[in-house]
Amino acid sequence: MKHLVLLIALTFSTQTLADTIIVQSTTSTQNSGLYDYLLPILKKDTGVQVNIVAVGTGQAINNAMRCDGDMLLVHARSVEETFVAEGYGEYRRNLMYNDFVIIGPEADPANVAGSRDVNEVLLRIVQAGAKFASRGDDSGTHKKERSLWQAAAIDPDTGSGQWYLETGSGMGATLNTGVSLGAYVMTDRATWIAFANKQDSTILFEGKPALFNQYGVIPVNADKCPNVNREAAETFTQWLLSETGQAAIGSYQVEGKQLFFPNANDNLNSSIELK
């Protein structure tokens, strides 16, 4: 009888591990509540149990390169493609998108709301000496923000610790800092919609192509990381890319607003695969 109990326990443990994966993820998808909505549907459809590690995209990719994770769900495409090209990911697929927005105090001391483009937004912030809170954490959002400063030919590091405030934190914590200091912040729209501590801050600039925010999904390459749960990771990936998964992503709303827009069908010529 003792041996039978042990056998049952071992069988249950093996089945549980076989159906469990770790997803290294950007914080924006976690902060938005998307996983709380999606994962129970996934579990019901496939039996796969997903454990989310929500960090900045740069940290998520570093973790996956150390074989700490079975999948990536992040938003810094050039870095994602490098990850795959170097053999760490099996392939990369477009999953969904939304956009970034610039938020700040309703008083808008730099008058960014009247800007024609993102370059002008950033220039007005600098000229006004207004505070700007940056994540400063090598996340996908931080990488995007830095690329926008570069495109505007502005080096924000010259104002580091004065008007340019690097929190080294996730999106939610950075928004809390920005709101409390009356600073401008670039955030993904999903996190802002779900964010509860808006106070007198609001979206001041939005809707430009430069603020497009694409998310990708990448199963970690089992040849590089033998501990990867390849089967369960592929099951989750294909579910996300399927009509069912895409419909679930598109149906997620907060306060009646859709946060993510599925675009798995937009994958022609958009991925690098190991041959």
Secondary structure, DSSP 8 states (H G I E B T S, - for coil): -HHHHHHHHHHHHHHHHHTEEEEEE-HHHHHTTHHHHHHHHHHHHH--EEEEEE--HHHHHHHHHTT--SEEEES-HHHHHHHHHTTSBSB-EEEEEEEEEEEEETT-TT-GGG-SSHHHHHHHHHHHT--EEE--S--HHHHHHHHHHHHTT--GGGGBTTTEEE--S-HHHHHHHHHHHT-EEEEEHHHHHH-S--TTEEEEE---GGGEEEEEEEEB-TTT-TT--HHHHHHHHHHHHSHHHHHHHHH-EETTEE--EE-TT--TT---B--
